[in-house]
C-alpha cells in the first residue's frame, strides 16, 4: 500500500490484504481506477474537492485534475461544482452510479477470487491460516 491516506482505511492487524485494482482506460487516459474511486467517495463524504484531497493526502490541484479527467471521460460529469467559490462539490447521479458500480466490481472480483487469494496468502511470509 502507498503512504497516501485513504477514506477506505483497512485495519489489517499485521495480516496480508488483497485488493483488486481495476482501471478503465483508453489511449493512456485512466477514466476510473482505485484512486479516482477513493476521491469520488471522499467528495461524497466531505462535500468538497479541497477537503477530499486533504483527507487523501493529495494536493488540491491533483484532485482537481483527476476530477476533470473523470468528468471529461464519461458521457455526463461525475462531480458537480458550484460557480461560486467555496460552495463545495457533490457527486452527480451519474457519479454515484459509477462509484457504486466500481465498488460492486471490486467486491465481486474479490468474491470470485476468494479461494485463489486464500491459497496465495498461505504462501506469504507470516501468513496465518
Secondary structure by P-SEA (a helix, b strand, c coil): ccccccccccccccbbbbbbbccccccccccccaaaaaaaaaaaacccaaaaaaaacccaaaaaaaaaaaaaacccccbbbbccccccccccaaaaaaaaaaaaaaaaaaaaaaaaaaaaaaacccccc
